Amino acid sequence: MSNRNALPPLGLPGLDSAWSRWVTAVDSQGVQRTWHVLDTAATDSGGPIRHIGTLLCVHGNPTWSYLWRHLLARFERADAPPWRVVAVDHLDMGFSERTGTVRGLAQRIDDLTTVTDALGLTGPVVTVGHDWGGSISLGWALRHRDQLRGVVLTNTAVHQPSGSPAPTLIRLARLPGVLPAVTVRTPTFLQATLALANPWLPEPVREGYSAPYRTVDRRAAIGGFVADIPLSPDHPSWPALQEVAQGLHTLAETPTLLLWGPRDPVFGEVHLRDLRNRLPHAQLHRFEGAGHLLAEDADVAGAVAQWLVDLDRRPADPIATPEPAAPWRPLWAALAERAEDRSVALVELANNGRQVSWSLLWQRIREIGAGLSASGVRRGDRVALLVPPGADLTAAVYACLRIGAVIVVADPGLGLAGMNRALRSADPSYLVAIGRGLVVARALRWPGRRFGAGPGAAVLGALTLGRLARLGAGVRELPAMPDPDDDAAVLFTSGSTGPAKGVVYTHRQLAAMRDALFELGVNADAGIVAAFAPFALFGPALGAPSAIPDMRVTAPRTLTATALAEATAAVDASAVFASPAALRNVVDTRDALDDRQRTALEGVTLLLSAGAPVPAVLLTQTRALMPKAQPHTPYGMTEVLPVTDITLDEIVDTEPGDGVCVGRPLPGVQVAIAALDPTGTPSEQPGCAPGLTGEILVRAGHAKDRYDALWLTERDSSRNPGWHRTGDVGYLDPDGRLWVQGRLAHILVTSDGVLSPVGIEQQVESLPQIARAAVVGVGPPGVAQVVVIAETLPGARRARLASRELADAVRTAAAPPVAAVLVVPSLPTDIRHNSKIDRTRLRRWAERVLAGGRVSGL
């Protein structure tokens, strides 16, 4: 039966009825069958064929080709790459013929071949698969290598790794007596799958997915697909799946894109890891917050379109032989050079002032490195480190780097949810944690074999750093050093502008970052106080004795003036590294200092504060405690630190401008600007003309290598070869100084033009009644209204609309028209630095309040 009368009903959201067509052909069993296909070629006007290839889209269970409607629509746009899109409904699924037969994996692959032969597809073809359609599409790809141009996979699997349970949804559906009840007799399995979408699918879209499966007889294959998943070697489809899985290595030269929704209870990290091991050349993008129905949760169509643009782009003309790279001095070089030095290298003030000498620290690094190697850690393996700054973390970091393991640093400043996302994204093979971290890792099932640090770890049964050191004691030769361009670290951003991103650095780039820090004036012969997390790791690399104050480094506001003074005295420090939030609390607690502590602080000659803009008044107040110090506030980010530098004296001497002046680029750093158009979109080609406002681009030897598992993000940030697009907005003044005006995501596009928030905030903060302000745009782009949200002096006890007097004062101070002024007890900031204002959260709250919602709930 061909069911030619069973076409998709008209009016399904996003589905063009003109795409539908029938394909009738004789299948591999010699029976004539009819498939329903969605095909963008069906809407061609009859003019010259412009397609250079075909996207062959294969759905899984219990969906149908409706899953790919966004992809079809995207490739009908005038600006789309010239590729045809074909999406096939499997037999007995969607609106294809109901055959009444049981069709296993091998038959499904045969069926897909029958359809493509009938359509006359000769290549090039890019397969696009989801769910069980991933294995079917890969089976087709392996049989048609001569036609194959590329492979795209979304939330699928070709193997159930040993030791891991099958997906819960599948296991439950396959319980005895359950399978027909939930998959065929009722639409339970279909409804449960649709419920996996995030956000929840609109009812018309749910109806669209349900349209082919209204009756029991039309749902038979839903149960058949579930039953066909081979979970053991005795299953009839096991050989076919094994053939697909074991054949993937032959696609090593085939461009491959993995698009993944991490919130998927069907295909989890274990399946993604397996795919990455089989397809190590694949580009990967994880859409945080997305789940199993990825094509509904994220812009899969846009990602595929961009990937095809890169695929079609001809290689650039050969470039002249590059200059030889500068000699590489490993990050641990200063430690190795002081292997016989018994003077103090590190002091932990939070641990009863424990002191560790250079010789003992290097010995410990070698022993732990040898112990890790003996325990199976190999070059390129990722090792997550959940250990507070101190001797244990320092030894573990440099031990990993020395043997070529890749450190993963996701500090508790991300919050538990942020750390969970980060570690699942980085997917480490090993994890080193203190006792509390091991408990959380077990509870949240974080990946990686566990090693322990600190006394509580041994109780939990983990092999501790101490035992690793004993295991490595006496080992004379460590593994060969890594190459300078091997991966060295995955460092996570603060998450202040969205989910934290993993930033990959090579050994050469980490060493260049160390060298850039010397340009800030760090004296390797004098001690430093590392009250800012990044410098707690870089202190030993700089060759300077380091003190870690008695504070939670991941909670900067816990640094007190007395704790800073004691750390300064411990190593006779001449340099202090601290975040703005830490300095604010130091100033607030300065009255607790005694004469000895004040004397210690008076010996500081260099003060560095970074992580967020630092008000000049705060630097001035801090210098009152350190009168010999010249405060510096470098600008940078996890992706490239530092970029520019400016001193307090330069800040004071600089005339006011539109934004925050962050100084001139450091030696070896280049800065350019991609001008904003009237819609707030940065241009593709950057320039350096003074006064040009736009996105800030940076080129430096210590810029990141790439974003981890974020192909789309990396593609966007590096689309100007050699440059990193920062996402910050600013301009260069005639003296070559950089001014930062905010984030690109926070730009306001109003009827008066494009506005940046920071300059307006500075105008508002000039009022004596305002402690701190944030500016957001409420309303659609082009007609957004300026809204000011402020902390006041004295502070407000609850969020509310500002008084008429305060609102009038704000409107007078601000240059653009201000639609509304709101007052809050405190502005929300990022967890790591306690300084970066969360303007995105404030904008959503302001929109709700000004639409008549409750003022509370920020």
Buried (B, 14 or more C-beta within 10 A) or exposed (E): EBBEEBEBEEEBBEBBEEBBBBBEBEBEEEEEBBBBBBBBBBEBEEEEEEBEBBBBBBBBBBBBBBBBBBBBBBBBEEEBBEBBBBBBBBBBBBBBBBBEBEBBBBBBBBBBBBBBEBBEBEBBBBBBBBBBBBBBBBBBBBBBEEBBBBBBBBBBBBBBEEEEEBBEBBEBBBEEEBBBBBBBEEBBBBBBBBEBBBEEBEEEBBBBBBBBBEEEEBBBBBBBBBBBBBEEEEBEBBBBBBBBBEBBEEBEEBBBBBBBBBBBEBBBBBBBBBBBEBBEEBBBBBBBBBBBBBBBBBBBBEBBBBBBEEBBEEEEEEEEEEEEEEEBBBBBBBBBEBEEBEEBBBBBBBBEEEBBBBBBBBBBBBBBBBBBBEBEBEBEBBBBBBBBBBBBBBBBBBBBBBBBBBBBBBBBBBBEEBBBBBBBBBBBBBBBBBBBBBEBBEEEEBBBBBBBBBEBBBEBEBBBBBBBBEBBEEBEEBBEBBEBEBBBBBBBBBBBBEBBBBBBBBBBBBBBBBBBBEBBBBBEEBBBBBBBBBBBBBBBBBBBBBBBBBBBBBBBBBBBBBBBBBBBBBBEBBBBBBBBBBBBBBBEBBEEBEEEBBEBBBBBBBBBBBBBBBBBEBBBBBBEBBEEBBBBBBBBBBBBBBBBBBBBEBBEEBEEBBBBBBBBBBEEBBBBBBBBEEEBBBBEEBEEEEEBBBBBBBBBBBBBBBBBBBBBBBBEBBEBEEBBBBBBBBBBBEEEBBBBBBBBBBBBBBEEEBBBBBBBBBBBBEBEBBBBBBBBBBBEEEEBBBBBBBBBEEEBEEBBBBEEEBBEBBBEBBEBEBBBBBBBEEBBBBBBBBBBBBBBBBBBBBBBBBEEEEBEEB
